[in-house]
Structure formats: C-alpha cells, structure tokens
Amino acid sequence: MPESQVVAVSRLDADGWRAYRAIRLAMLHESPSAFGSTHEEAASFDEALWKQRLTDNVVLLARVGRKPAGSAVFSEYGVTDPGDCSLFGMWVDPAFRRTGVARALVDAVVAQARADGKRRVVLHVVGDNAAAKALYEREGFVATGHSVPYPHDHQLSEIEMCLVIDNRSD
C-alpha cells in the first residue's frame, strides 16, 4: 500500500478539538440520523465543550496520508459492568470506505480496551445496516440477543453486539 494510503489511527487530546469538530460535523452532515446529535446542535458547541468531549472519552481519528478518514470512540460511559467498554460514534468518510479504515478504528478501540484490562467491547448497530454488521462480525463481534429501539426511527432497532477480549498474556 502506498504511504499515502496507509491508515494511521491516533487519539485526539484536547488540543485536537478542531480536528474532532471537523470530523464530527462531517459525520453529522453525511449521516444525519445515525448519531446522537444533529449537525446544527454540534455546530453551536463552543471550544470548551469540544475539549470536554475529548477528555471524557478516548476519541480516535483515522487518517489516510494527511486526510481525516474516520473516527470512533472508546468509552466507559453508560456501561453497567466494570469489565465492559463501549465502541460508538464510528464513522468512515465515504471516500475511504472499504479501504481498511473501519477495521483500523475497530482494532484501535479493541487495543485500548485490552490495555485498560476490559473483558468486553459492546456496541449497538442499526439493524438494517448490513455493511456495519458484517464488518463487526468479521472483527469477531457477535449479537448478544439484546436490542433497543432506534431513536430516529422506531420501526428500526439497534442490535447490541459484543466482542469478548482475551487478556491472557502468552
């Protein structure tokens, strides 16, 4: 793969708030009903709120060459088992889909979970998003049998999937 096509994933710290803001606004513009806030709401956030989001969670940014290509969030927010963590806010720019960006982001979240001693990574995916479900299944996630109504369309549901992490050292 040419260097310009290599996927690099890094954690954004508070100083990276502008990059996070740009990719988040791109996400909300391209997939307006896929995330918890709207483009209009996010565009009104001030610098302090963007920085807080970066310190409250592990926000990962994927780049291909120098171009932002996608992001994902590792978080312990909302989990009920201390051995669990969440993967959410996963998005890949359409120009970089099917290029390994999504896999690199999932791998980075799993690596963070492993480093933090977590036993499971839990996520929710909209039931009719076959491409995302297939990606997560290829990465070892399995449906747990739990689902919740999709807040943007109550005829759909979000399927819970999890990946059990083997933290044994060889």
Legacy VTK file of the C-alpha trace (Angstrom):
# vtk DataFile Version 3.0
C-alpha trace
ASCII
DATASET POLYDATA
POINTS 170 float
0.000 0.000 0.000
1.486 3.410 -0.912
2.351 5.601 2.063
-0.458 7.980 1.089
-2.873 5.046 1.527
-1.601 3.862 4.920
-4.206 4.197 7.671
-2.899 5.812 10.850
-5.098 5.974 13.947
-4.331 8.293 16.833
-6.056 9.507 19.952
-7.168 13.112 19.916
-6.393 15.121 23.029
-7.954 18.458 23.954
-5.596 20.265 21.575
-7.145 18.256 18.725
-10.593 19.715 19.267
-10.663 21.437 15.853
-9.953 18.142 14.054
-12.649 16.415 16.125
-15.114 19.212 15.429
-14.428 18.969 11.681
-14.868 15.199 11.501
-17.920 15.220 13.787
-19.618 17.874 11.670
-18.779 15.871 8.532
-20.319 12.770 10.164
-23.496 14.601 11.070
-23.760 16.157 7.620
-23.253 12.864 5.760
-25.286 10.640 8.134
-27.712 12.999 9.895
-29.797 10.366 11.659
-27.003 7.997 12.651
-25.696 9.793 15.716
-26.970 11.282 18.959
-26.899 14.937 17.968
-27.659 16.997 14.905
-25.268 18.988 12.739
-26.985 22.180 13.877
-26.554 21.305 17.568
-22.915 20.301 17.175
-22.074 23.387 15.109
-23.187 25.520 18.063
-20.864 23.814 20.590
-18.128 26.038 21.969
-14.442 25.158 22.256
-14.788 24.115 25.906
-17.446 21.507 25.093
-15.383 20.035 22.239
-12.387 19.776 24.555
-14.520 18.177 27.289
-15.731 15.501 24.876
-12.114 14.674 24.100
-11.155 14.337 27.756
-14.277 12.400 28.822
-13.708 9.645 26.230
-10.998 8.205 24.019
-11.719 9.707 20.608
-9.756 8.085 17.813
-9.111 9.738 14.466
-8.081 7.747 11.407
-6.061 9.459 8.724
-5.044 8.243 5.300
-1.982 10.225 4.452
-2.808 13.618 5.918
-6.551 13.388 5.261
-9.001 12.673 8.102
-10.799 9.493 7.074
-12.931 8.440 10.047
-13.335 8.270 13.783
-14.572 6.087 16.611
-14.987 6.477 20.354
-13.894 4.149 23.175
-15.813 4.888 26.362
-16.755 3.518 29.737
-19.749 5.852 29.906
-23.041 4.049 30.407
-21.664 0.546 30.898
-23.001 -1.411 33.860
-20.206 -3.969 34.165
-16.762 -2.590 35.058
-15.232 -5.119 32.670
-17.122 -3.632 29.724
-16.481 -0.656 27.495
-18.303 0.784 24.514
-17.431 1.461 20.916
-19.634 4.198 19.494
-19.638 7.129 17.124
-17.993 5.004 14.432
-17.897 6.701 11.047
-15.780 6.488 7.922
-15.786 9.162 5.236
-17.455 7.675 2.128
-14.272 8.333 0.112
-12.399 5.918 2.408
-14.950 3.142 2.871
-13.731 -0.369 2.064
-10.093 0.737 2.372
-9.306 -0.653 5.833
-10.150 2.500 7.797
-13.064 0.915 9.684
-11.005 -2.150 10.561
-8.156 0.066 11.810
-10.565 2.017 14.017
-12.113 -1.150 15.476
-8.643 -2.582 16.078
-7.611 0.617 17.875
-10.684 0.507 20.134
-10.015 -3.156 20.948
-6.352 -2.368 21.680
-7.433 0.406 24.065
-9.882 -1.955 25.758
-7.194 -4.599 26.138
-4.719 -2.031 27.547
-7.356 -0.964 30.082
-7.988 -4.578 31.127
-11.539 -4.690 29.764
-13.213 -8.030 29.112
-15.802 -6.965 26.523
-16.330 -4.268 23.927
-20.039 -3.560 23.454
-21.633 -1.639 20.585
-25.029 -1.016 19.038
-25.658 -1.104 15.303
-28.862 -0.251 13.459
-30.496 -3.483 12.401
-30.718 -2.587 8.716
-27.052 -1.540 8.438
-25.830 -4.766 6.856
-22.388 -3.395 5.954
-21.627 -2.334 9.533
-22.943 -5.601 10.980
-20.783 -7.568 8.546
-17.704 -5.521 9.488
-18.253 -6.105 13.196
-18.870 -9.817 12.640
-15.609 -10.097 10.653
-13.877 -8.444 13.606
-15.286 -11.096 15.983
-18.325 -9.308 17.413
-21.468 -11.365 17.973
-25.057 -10.325 18.576
-25.992 -10.604 22.250
-29.718 -11.016 21.640
-30.449 -7.593 23.145
-31.743 -4.660 21.152
-33.143 -1.202 21.788
-35.440 0.978 19.684
-33.591 3.193 17.233
-34.314 6.744 18.422
-34.570 8.217 14.910
-36.970 5.591 13.516
-38.985 3.477 15.944
-39.620 0.869 13.265
-35.919 0.012 13.454
-33.867 -1.282 16.335
-30.247 -1.116 17.375
-28.765 -4.557 17.845
-26.283 -4.994 20.673
-23.085 -6.772 19.698
-20.060 -7.602 21.801
-16.534 -8.835 21.474
-15.030 -10.865 24.298
-11.393 -9.906 24.754
-8.761 -12.439 25.650
-6.399 -10.586 28.006
-4.170 -13.563 28.739
-0.512 -12.954 28.105
1.162 -15.653 26.052
LINES 1 171
170 0 1 2 3 4 5 6 7 8 9 10 11 12 13 14 15 16 17 18 19 20 21 22 23 24 25 26 27 28 29 30 31 32 33 34 35 36 37 38 39 40 41 42 43 44 45 46 47 48 49 50 51 52 53 54 55 56 57 58 59 60 61 62 63 64 65 66 67 68 69 70 71 72 73 74 75 76 77 78 79 80 81 82 83 84 85 86 87 88 89 90 91 92 93 94 95 96 97 98 99 100 101 102 103 104 105 106 107 108 109 110 111 112 113 114 115 116 117 118 119 120 121 122 123 124 125 126 127 128 129 130 131 132 133 134 135 136 137 138 139 140 141 142 143 144 145 146 147 148 149 150 151 152 153 154 155 156 157 158 159 160 161 162 163 164 165 166 167 168 169
